[in-house]
Amino acid sequence: MSDFSTLLISFLLIHTLCDFYLQPKHWIEEKKEKKHRSPKLYLHSILHGVALLIPALALKIDWMNIAIIILIVTITHFTIDLWKVSTTKGDAFSRFATDQILHVIVLITAVFYITDSIAITELLQHDQLPEAIMTTFAYLLILKPTSVAISCILSKYPISGGEKESVNGLVAGGELIGYLERILILTFTLVGSYAAIGFVLAAKSIFRFGELNKSNDRSMAEYVLIGSLVSVVITTLIGVFVTIGLNLDIS
């Protein structure tokens, strides 16, 4: 398992360096403008493949596997990046997230191919697999499902008149803020850092409710307060249940 983890982390490190630190902004702009006619798109893809030589040689991967991985990563990176700069569907964040997820999937697959001693059955029998599944499920639960639950609860408290336009403006940014808030609360709950949870709630209160109070809009402030408290309650309960399920110390 250590060989698998070491190789995967090494490949992800190379991906991060090449995709974010070794790719100048003008390369990105040229790719968007020229698409498949951009020399930088080809250079960027080749860089990703060739750079994998560093961890592959350091970990003594045989040359045949190295050549196959370089070829696969180069071609797939080119294809994924070409899709990203060519498509107009979805917002920028969705395209970015999809792009990175696809790259990571390719690297994970490559590592599985190289470390043939690591069978999928071994991963499925790993002692920490149930805990990993439970934790992953908790994070998935606090995102979209919790947002839907909050929306259903808030539908019982309609906002009338001109306040609806202001609420609509809050919803778009509020959903992202809610996601980030719940991720932080669940993470701090799982690691037992309850003081940090208080800091997150205090910071949000200062920036969000201070602005609402200036508008003297009591009904809107109550609307946002209800949504925030429901979000906190649901995330805290999920965090407590997962903590108990993982036999973590909640004292």
VEXLO-215012 format. One record per atom (N, C-alpha, C, CB): z, x, y; residue in one letter. Coordinates in steps of 0.02 Angstrom, whole numbers, padded with zeros to 5 digits, always signed. Atoms other than C-alpha are relative to their C-alpha. Glycine has a CB too. Layout:
// VEXLO-215012
ZXYa...
// end
This chain:
// VEXLO-215012
+00000+00041-00061m+00000+00000+00000m+00000+00043+00063m+00061-00047+00000m-00003-00044-00058s+00037+00145+00117s-00070+00026+00017s+00048+00058-00011s+00067-00023-00012d-00141+00209+00095d-00042-00052+00036d-00034+00021-00065d+00036+00055-00031f-00212+00040+00140f+00022-00008+00073f+00012-00065-00039f-00027+00009-00068s-00099+00021+00293s-00020+00057+00046s+00076-00008-00001s+00017-00058-00041t-00130+00198+00354t-00073+00000+00020t+00016+00064-00038t+00071+00000-00015l-00318+00183+00341l-00019-00056+00047l-00040-00006-00065l+00015+00057-00043l-00322+00011+00421l+00022+00013+00071l+00033-00064-00027l-00025-00015-00068i-00214+00064+00568i-00043+00053+00033i+00074+00024-00004i+00043-00053-00027s-00322+00220+00590s-00066-00029+00024s-00013+00054-00051s+00064+00032-00019f-00482+00116+00593f+00009-00044+00061f-00027-00040-00058f-00013+00044-00058l-00405-00009+00715l+00012+00042+00063l+00060-00045-00014l-00011-00045-00057l-00351+00135+00826l-00066+00025+00028l+00044+00059-00020l+00066-00023-00022i-00528+00203+00831i-00038-00057+00034i-00041+00027-00060i+00034+00058-00030h-00595+00028+00868h+00026-00012+00070h+00011-00063-00044h-00030+00012-00065t-00473+00007+01012t-00022+00052+00051t+00076-00001-00005t+00021-00054-00045l-00517+00176+01087l-00073-00008+00021l+00010+00068-00034l+00072+00005-00015c-00705+00148+01074c-00018-00063+00039c-00040+00001-00065c+00019+00063-00031d-00707-00033+01129d+00029-00009+00070d+00023-00057-00043d-00034+00012-00063f-00587-00022+01276f+00006+00062+00045f+00068-00027-00012f-00011-00060-00040y-00563+00158+01331y-00062+00044+00006y+00056+00041-00030y+00059-00042-00002l-00728+00242+01290l-00063-00040+00016l-00009+00036-00066l+00057+00041-00020q-00840+00102+01352q+00005-00014+00075q-00001-00067-00041q-00003+00010-00073p-00869+00115+01540p-00023-00071+00020p-00044+00053+00036p+00017+00067-00023k-00887-00044+01641k-00075-00009+00008k+00035-00015+00065k+00072+00008-00011h-01070-00008+01681h-00037-00008-00066h-00027+00059+00040h+00030+00013+00066w-01107-00006+01494w+00002-00075-00014w+00037+00040-00056w-00009+00072+00013i-01038-00182+01480i-00049-00041+00042i+00072-00022+00015i+00045+00037-00044e-01139-00242+01630e-00073+00008-00023e+00007+00025+00072e+00068-00010+00023e-01298-00164+01562e-00014-00040-00064e-00013+00075-00013e+00009+00038+00062k-01272-00246+01392k-00011-00074+00016k+00061+00008-00045k+00007+00071-00019k-01252-00416+01475k-00068-00013+00031k+00055-00020+00049k+00064+00010-00035e-01408-00390+01580e-00060+00009-00045e-00004+00049+00059e+00059-00016+00039k-01528-00311+01456k+00004-00023-00073k-00011+00074+00001k-00011+00023+00069k-01453-00373+01291k-00029+00049-00050k-00033-00069-00009k+00024-00044+00053h-01551-00301+01143h-00042+00058+00027h-00041-00039-00050h+00039-00054-00030r-01652-00192+01263r+00045+00052+00033r-00049-00028+00051r-00047-00046-00032s-01495-00102+01322s+00014+00061-00044s+00065-00036+00017s-00016-00061+00038p-01482+00080+01262p+00075+00007-00011p-00028+00062+00035p-00072-00007+00006k-01295+00069+01293k+00027-00042-00058k+00034-00021+00066k-00022+00040+00057l-01279-00068+01162l-00007+00040-00064l-00042-00066-00004l+00011-00041+00059y-01353+00048+01031y+00049+00059-00001y-00073+00025-00002y-00044-00058-00004l-01251+00197+01092l+00072-00020-00016l-00003+00032+00069l-00068+00025+00011h-01090+00096+01092h+00012-00015-00074h+00013-00063+00042h-00007+00018+00071s-01120+00033+00914s+00002+00063-00043s-00059-00045-00022s+00001-00063+00038i-01162+00208+00849i+00066+00037+00009i-00059+00044+00023i-00064-00033-00014l-01005+00276+00933l+00055-00027-00045l+00019-00008+00073l-00050+00032+00042h-00899+00150+00838h-00004+00025-00072h-00007-00076+00002h+00008-00022+00068g-00973+00203+00673g+00017+00074-00010g-00071-00012-00023g-00010-00072+00007v-00973+00391+00699v+00073+00019+00011v-00045+00038+00050v-00070-00017-00014a-00796+00393+00770a+00045-00011-00060a+00026-00043+00059a-00040+00011+00060l-00732+00330+00603l+00002+00063-00044l-00027-00058-00040l-00002-00063+00036l-00771+00504+00537l+00069+00034+00008l-00055+00047+00026l-00064-00034-00014i-00608+00564+00617i+00054-00021-00050i+00023-00014+00072i-00051+00019+00049p-00486+00459+00513p-00024+00008-00072p+00022-00071+00012p+00025-00004+00068a-00600+00459+00361a+00006+00071-00028a-00074-00022-00003a-00006-00070+00022l-00606+00650+00352l+00074+00021-00004l-00038+00046+00048l-00071-00018+00001a-00422+00666+00394a+00035-00027-00061a+00034-00026+00063a-00031+00031+00059l-00377+00550+00250l-00039+00016-00063l+00004-00075+00010l+00037-00026+00058k-00502+00637+00135k-00036-00055-00039k+00047+00036-00046k+00043+00050+00031i-00618+00490+00102i-00065+00035-00023i-00015-00060+00048i+00060-00034+00025d-00769+00541-00003d-00060-00017+00044d-00013-00018-00073d+00057+00004-00047w-00935+00565+00087w-00042-00063-00011w-00044+00061-00006w+00039+00060+00014m-01024+00420+00000m+00030-00061+00034m-00006-00011-00075m-00035+00056-00033n-00895+00295+00060n-00003+00006+00075n+00073-00003-00023n+00004-00010-00072i-00895+00372+00233i-00067-00022+00027i+00013+00074+00018i+00068+00018-00023a-01084+00353+00249a-00010-00076-00001a-00053+00034-00044a+00008+00073+00005i-01078+00171+00190i+00039-00035+00055i+00024-00025-00069i-00042+00032-00051i-00936+00126+00309i-00030+00010+00069i+00071+00028-00003i+00031-00013-00066i-01020+00209+00459i-00060-00045+00010i-00020+00074+00006i+00060+00042-00005l-01181+00115+00423l+00020-00073+00010l-00043+00007-00063l-00021+00071-00004i-01094-00053+00398i+00031-00015+00069i+00049-00017-00056i-00035+00012-00064v-00982-00037+00553v-00049+00003+00058v+00056+00052+00010v+00049-00006-00054t-01126+00020+00663t-00044-00063+00005t-00044+00061-00011t+00045+00058+00000i-01240-00124+00611i+00037-00064+00019i-00032-00009-00070i-00037+00061-00015t-01107-00259+00616t+00025-00001+00072t+00060-00007-00047t-00023-00001-00069h-01040-00199+00783h-00057-00016+00048h+00030+00070+00017h+00059+00015-00040f-01214-00204+00856f-00015-00075-00001f-00061+00039-00024f+00015+00072+00008t-01242-00381+00788t+00051-00043+00036t-00002-00019-00074t-00053+00040-00032i-01075-00448+00848i-00003+00006+00076i+00069+00021-00025i+00004-00009-00072d-01091-00372+01021d-00062-00032+00030d+00000+00075+00017d+00061+00033-00023l-01269-00435+01037l+00010-00075+00004l-00059+00016-00046l-00017+00072-00002w-01208-00609+00994w+00043-00015+00062w+00037-00023-00065w-00047+00012-00055k-01069-00594+01123k-00035-00001+00067k+00054+00052+00001k+00034-00004-00065v-01184-00543+01267v-00057-00050+00006v-00025+00071+00012v+00057+00046-00001s-01318-00669+01218s+00021-00073+00003s-00043+00011-00061s-00021+00069+00002t-01216-00826+01194t+00031-00022+00066t+00049-00011-00057t-00031+00029-00059t-01160-00942+01333t+00049-00055-00019t-00053-00028+00049t-00045+00053+00023k-01057-01059+01226k+00073+00022+00006k-00016-00019-00073k-00071-00015-00006g-00871-01069+01260g+00016+00041+00062g+00024+00035-00060g-00021-00039-00058d-00770-00982+01394d+00003+00074-00018d+00068-00024+00026d+00001-00073+00010a-00755-00794+01415a+00054+00021-00050a+00011+00035+00066a-00054-00019+00046f-00588-00785+01324f-00017-00016-00072f+00065-00034+00020f+00019+00020+00068s-00655-00879+01172s-00049+00049-00030s-00029-00071+00000s+00050-00048+00024r-00803-00762+01159r+00033+00068-00015r-00057+00008+00051r-00035-00063+00010f-00690-00611+01179f+00042-00001-00064f+00045+00015+00061f-00043+00005+00059a-00567-00672+01047a-00041-00001-00064a+00043-00063+00004a+00044+00003+00059t-00706-00714+00924t-00029+00068-00015t-00055-00052+00010t+00029-00066+00007d-00787-00546+00954d+00049+00049-00033d-00021+00027+00069d-00050-00046+00027q-00626-00450+00919q+00020-00019-00071q+00061+00002+00045q-00019+00022+00068i-00580-00554+00767i-00053+00020-00051i+00010-00077-00002i+00054-00019+00046l-00750-00523+00688l+00000+00076-00012l-00069-00021+00029l-00003-00073+00009h-00736-00335+00719h+00058+00019-00046h+00009+00035+00069h-00058-00016+00041v-00563-00332+00641v-00012-00019-00073v+00063-00036+00026v+00016+00021+00068i-00624-00430+00489i-00045+00051-00035i-00034-00070+00001i+00044-00051+00028v-00762-00302+00463v+00040+00062-00020v-00056+00019+00050v-00039-00060+00015l-00637-00159+00470l+00047-00011-00059l+00041+00022+00062l-00044+00016+00058i-00516-00245+00350i-00041+00001-00064i+00034-00069+00010i+00043+00001+00059t-00659-00274+00229t-00020+00071-00021t-00063-00042+00014t+00018-00070+00014a-00711-00091+00244a+00058+00037-00033a-00020+00036+00065a-00059-00033+00029v-00534-00033+00206v+00011-00024-00072v+00063-00013+00043v-00005+00026+00068f-00527-00148+00054f-00051+00035-00046f-00010-00076-00001f+00053-00032+00039y-00690-00070-00005y+00018+00072-00017y-00067-00002+00038y-00016-00070+00011i-00629+00108+00015i+00060+00009-00046i+00014+00035+00067i-00062-00007+00039t-00454+00086-00057t-00004-00046-00060t+00063-00016+00043t+00009+00043+00058d-00511+00014-00222d+00062-00003-00044d-00060+00024-00041d-00063+00003+00038s-00339+00053-00292s+00044-00056+00024s+00037+00067+00004s-00039+00055-00027i-00271-00085-00182i-00036-00065-00016i+00011+00008+00077i+00032+00062+00020a-00320-00245-00269a+00030-00058+00039a+00007-00012-00076a-00025+00059-00035i-00304-00415-00187i+00060-00029-00036i-00055-00053+00007i-00057+00027+00038t-00188-00467-00327t+00065+00037+00016t-00014+00005-00075t-00059-00038-00019e-00070-00327-00277e+00028-00025+00066e-00016+00075+00004e-00023+00026-00064l-00065-00394-00100l+00033-00068-00008l-00059-00006+00049l-00027+00067+00011l-00034-00570-00164l+00069+00003-00033l-00048-00041-00043l-00064-00006+00035q+00112-00506-00268q+00050+00041+00041q-00011+00033-00067q-00045-00040-00042h+00189-00409-00124h+00063-00039+00015h-00035+00022+00066h-00065+00033-00008d+00374-00446-00100d+00006-00037+00067d+00055+00051-00005d-00007+00029-00066q+00354-00486+00085q-00053-00052+00017q-00001+00055+00052q+00053+00049-00014l+00204-00603+00068l+00027-00068+00020l-00044-00007-00062l-00027+00065-00022p+00308-00765+00075p+00026+00001+00072p+00056-00023-00047p-00026-00006-00068e+00395-00704+00233e-00057+00003+00050e+00045+00061+00007e+00058-00006-00045a+00227-00658+00311a-00034-00067+00009a-00049+00052-00026a+00031+00066-00004i+00155-00829+00269i+00042-00047+00043i-00010-00029-00070i-00045+00044-00039m+00308-00919+00340m-00003+00017+00074m+00072+00007-00026m+00002-00020-00071t+00303-00818+00501t-00067-00018+00032t+00012+00076+00006t+00067+00018-00025t+00115-00843+00522t-00004-00076+00012t-00055+00022-00048t+00001+00073-00007f+00136-01031+00494f+00040-00021+00062f+00029-00033-00063f-00042+00017-00058a+00274-01037+00626a-00039+00012+00065a+00065+00041+00000a+00038-00015-00061y+00162-00953+00756y-00057-00050+00009y-00027+00072-00002y+00054+00049-00005l+00018-01070+00716l+00027-00068+00021l-00038-00006-00067l-00030+00065-00015l+00135-01219+00727l+00019-00008+00073l+00061-00010-00043l-00022+00006-00069i+00197-01179+00901i-00057-00001+00050i+00047+00057+00017i+00057-00001-00047l+00022-01167+00976l-00031-00070+00006l-00053+00050-00023l+00036+00063-00009k-00101-01312+00960k+00040-00061-00023k-00065+00003-00037k-00038+00059+00021p+00007-01432+00856p+00055-00019+00048p+00030+00012-00068p-00053+00015-00048t+00151-01416+00978t-00028-00028+00065t+00043+00062+00014t+00032+00025-00061s+00034-01442+01126s-00019-00074-00008s-00063+00042+00018s+00019+00069+00013v-00030-01603+01046v+00062-00045+00001v-00036-00007-00068v-00062+00039+00000a+00149-01662+01016a+00027-00010+00070a+00053+00035-00044a-00023+00006-00069i+00196-01627+01196i-00042-00049+00039i-00001+00069+00035i+00045+00047-00034s+00043-01721+01259s+00016-00072-00019s-00073+00016-00017s-00017+00068+00022c+00091-01872+01154c+00065-00024+00032c+00007-00002-00077c-00064+00019-00031i+00268-01870+01223i-00010-00013+00074i+00052+00056-00010i+00011+00008-00072l+00209-01850+01404l-00042-00061+00016l-00032+00062+00028l+00041+00059-00013s+00087-01995+01384s+00043-00062+00013s-00046-00013-00060s-00046+00056-00013k+00240-02109+01391k+00026+00001+00071k+00059+00003-00049k-00023-00007-00068y+00273-02048+01567y-00059+00011+00047y+00051+00059+00007y+00062-00007-00040p+00113-02083+01665p+00016+00016+00073p-00041-00065-00003p-00004-00017-00071i+00087-02012+01839i-00051-00044+00036i-00014+00076+00013i+00043+00047-00035s+00014-02133+01964s-00026+00029+00065s+00037-00066+00015s+00026-00018-00066g-00091-02118+02120g-00030+00069+00004g+00054-00006+00050g+00029-00066-00013g-00144-01953+02196g+00033+00056-00039g+00003+00015+00073g-00035-00053+00038e-00018-01859+02089e-00039+00020-00062e+00069-00023-00019e+00038-00015+00061k-00138-01869+01941k-00045+00061+00009k-00043-00060-00020k+00043-00057-00012e-00256-01744+02021e+00039+00065-00003e-00035-00006+00068e-00041-00061+00002s-00115-01619+02042s+00021+00016-00071s+00062-00009+00044s-00020-00011+00070v-00058-01645+01862v-00058+00028-00040v+00024-00066-00031v+00059-00026+00036n-00235-01616+01799n-00009+00075+00013n-00063-00038+00020n+00004-00070-00016g-00232-01450+01889g+00053+00041-00036g+00006+00011+00074g-00054-00034+00035l-00068-01407+01805l-00014+00007-00074l+00066-00036+00010l+00009+00001+00072v-00127-01450+01630v-00038+00061-00025v-00037-00063-00020v+00042-00056+00023a-00262-01316+01616a+00039+00065-00004a-00060+00008+00046a-00040-00061+00000g-00150-01173+01668g+00065-00009-00039g+00016+00021+00070g-00063+00013+00034g+00004-01256+01595g-00004+00010-00075g+00023-00070+00014g+00008-00008+00072e-00066-01254+01419e+00005+00074-00020e-00066-00029-00024e-00003-00071+00014l-00092-01066+01424l+00070+00027+00011l-00050+00038+00043l-00069-00021-00013i+00079-01040+01503i+00045-00021-00057i+00025-00029+00067i-00040+00025+00056g+00153-01148+01365g-00009+00042-00062g-00018-00071-00014g+00014-00042+00058y+00067-01045+01230y+00039+00066+00005y-00075+00015-00005y-00033-00064-00010l+00133-00882+01303l+00076-00007-00004l-00020+00032+00067l-00072+00012+00000e+00306-00953+01330e+00026-00010-00071e+00017-00062+00042e-00023+00014+00068r+00320-01018+01151r-00006+00061-00045r-00040-00058-00029r+00007-00062+00039i+00255-00855+01076i+00059+00047+00015i-00067+00035+00016i-00056-00044-00018l+00387-00758+01173l+00066-00027-00027l+00004+00007+00077l-00063+00030+00023i+00527-00879+01129i+00007+00009-00076i+00004-00074+00018i-00003-00007+00073l+00484-00878+00943l+00011+00073-00020l-00064-00027-00032l-00007-00071+00016t+00466-00689+00940t+00070+00025+00014t-00050+00042+00040t-00067-00022-00016f+00631-00660+01028f+00052-00032-00045f+00016-00016+00074f-00046+00033+00046t+00715-00787+00914t+00001+00037-00067t-00020-00074-00011t+00005-00034+00065l+00652-00698+00758l+00033+00069+00000l-00072+00006-00021l-00030-00067-00003v+00713-00529+00819v+00072-00003+00026v-00041+00046+00045v-00069+00009-00021g+00879-00602+00881g+00014+00020+00072g+00043+00039-00044g-00009-00020-00070s+00850-00560+01065s+00006-00063+00043s-00058+00046+00024s-00008+00064-00035y+00921-00719+01140y+00006+00009+00075y+00062-00035-00027y-00004-00013-00072a+00955-00641+01309a-00070+00002+00030a+00038+00066+00014a+00068-00003-00024a+00769-00610+01326a-00030-00070+00007a-00044+00043-00046a+00023+00069-00004i+00737-00795+01294i+00023-00031+00066i+00025-00042-00060i-00026+00025-00063g+00849-00837+01440g-00038+00027+00060g+00074+00017+00006g+00039-00031-00054f+00752-00716+01549f-00068-00035+00008f-00010+00075-00013f+00065+00034-00002v+00586-00800+01502v+00006-00068+00033v-00029-00007-00071v-00010+00067-00028l+00653-00973+01543l+00017+00003+00074l+00055-00038-00038l-00019-00007-00070a+00730-00914+01706a-00060+00018+00043a+00055+00052+00008a+00059-00021-00037a+00570-00828+01761a-00049-00058+00010a-00035+00058-00035a+00046+00057-00005k+00465-00982+01724k+00027-00051+00049k-00012-00032-00069k-00031+00049-00044s+00588-01094+01815s-00010+00020+00073s+00074-00008-00015s+00005-00023-00069i+00582-00987+01971i-00071-00010+00027i+00019+00074+00005i+00069+00003-00025f+00392-00981+01984f-00029-00070-00003f-00043+00047-00040f+00032+00065+00009r+00348-01154+01920r+00034-00055+00039r-00001-00018-00074r-00035+00055-00032f+00482-01270+01982f+00013+00012+00074f+00066-00012-00035f-00006-00014-00072g+00504-01180+02148g-00060-00026+00038g+00008+00074+00011g+00062+00025-00032e+00323-01223+02188e-00001-00076+00003e-00061+00026-00038e+00000+00073+00002l+00346-01403+02135l+00050-00029+00051l+00016-00025-00070l-00050+00025-00046n+00502-01425+02240n-00024+00002+00073n+00064+00039-00007n+00027-00005-00068k+00409-01369+02396k-00042-00061+00018k-00041+00064+00008k+00044+00057-00013s+00292-01516+02376s+00038-00065+00005s-00053-00005-00054s-00041+00061-00002n+00437-01639+02371n-00027-00054-00046n+00005-00027+00071n+00031+00045+00047d+00349-01718+02223d+00046-00007-00060d-00071+00025-00021d-00052+00004+00052r+00495-01774+02116r-00028-00021-00067r+00053-00050+00022r+00027+00025+00063s+00395-01869+01985s-00039+00055-00037s-00045-00061+00011s+00038-00054+00032m+00280-01721+01953m+00047+00054-00026m-00050+00031+00050m-00048-00049+00023a+00429-01603+01942a+00033-00023-00065a+00053+00012+00054a-00030+00027+00061e+00508-01717+01813e-00049+00002-00058e+00024-00072+00012e+00052-00002+00051y+00343-01726+01718y-00006+00070-00031y-00068-00021+00031y+00005-00069+00023v+00331-01537+01707v+00064+00021-00035v-00015+00048+00058v-00064-00017+00030l+00517-01521+01667l+00005-00027-00071l+00057-00026+00043l-00001+00030+00067i+00501-01641+01520i-00043+00040-00048i-00024-00074+00003i+00045-00038+00043g+00352-01547+01451g+00029+00068-00018g-00066+00010+00035g-00028-00066+00013s+00440-01379+01469s+00059-00003-00048s+00022+00033+00066s-00058+00006+00044l+00600-01437+01387l-00019-00018-00071l+00048-00052+00028l+00025+00017+00067v+00507-01517+01241v-00029+00062-00034v-00053-00057+00004v+00030-00061+00027s+00411-01355+01219s+00055+00048-00024s-00042+00034+00054s-00055-00045+00017v+00572-01253+01218v+00038-00024-00061v+00047+00009+00059v-00038+00028+00056v+00662-01371+01100v-00037+00008-00066v+00015-00075+00012v+00039-00005+00061i+00521-01376+00972i-00003+00073-00024i-00071-00027+00011i+00007-00070+00019t+00496-01187+00975t+00066+00029-00025t-00025+00042+00059t-00066-00025+00020t+00683-01152+00963t+00018-00025-00070t+00053-00022+00050t-00014+00027+00066l+00702-01269+00814l-00041+00034-00054l-00013-00076-00001l+00043-00035+00049i+00553-01190+00725i+00026+00070-00011i-00073+00001+00025i-00026-00068+00006g+00624-01018+00762g+00064+00003-00041g+00013+00029+00068g-00063+00002+00038v+00795-01066+00692v-00014-00011-00074v+00047-00055+00027v+00016+00015+00070f+00720-01140+00533f-00031+00061-00035f-00048-00060-00005f+00032-00059+00030v+00611-00986+00504v+00051+00056-00008v-00059+00024+00043v-00052-00051+00004t+00758-00871+00539t+00044-00012-00060t+00041+00001+00064t-00041+00017+00059i+00862-00963+00409i-00040+00012-00064i+00024-00075+00003i+00042-00010+00059g+00716-00961+00287g-00010+00073-00018g-00067-00032+00011g+00009-00072+00011l+00696-00773+00309l+00066+00036-00011l-00036+00031+00059l-00068-00028+00009n+00885-00748+00291n+00016+00053+00052n+00006+00031-00070n-00015-00046-00054l+00893-00662+00459l+00067-00018+00031l-00056-00001+00053l-00064+00010-00034d+01054-00642+00556d-00012-00036+00066d+00037+00069+00011d+00009+00038-00061i+01062-00776+00691i+00064+00000+00043i-00021-00071-00017i-00062-00002-00039s+01234-00731+00756s-00010+00035+00067s+00055+00036-00039s
// end
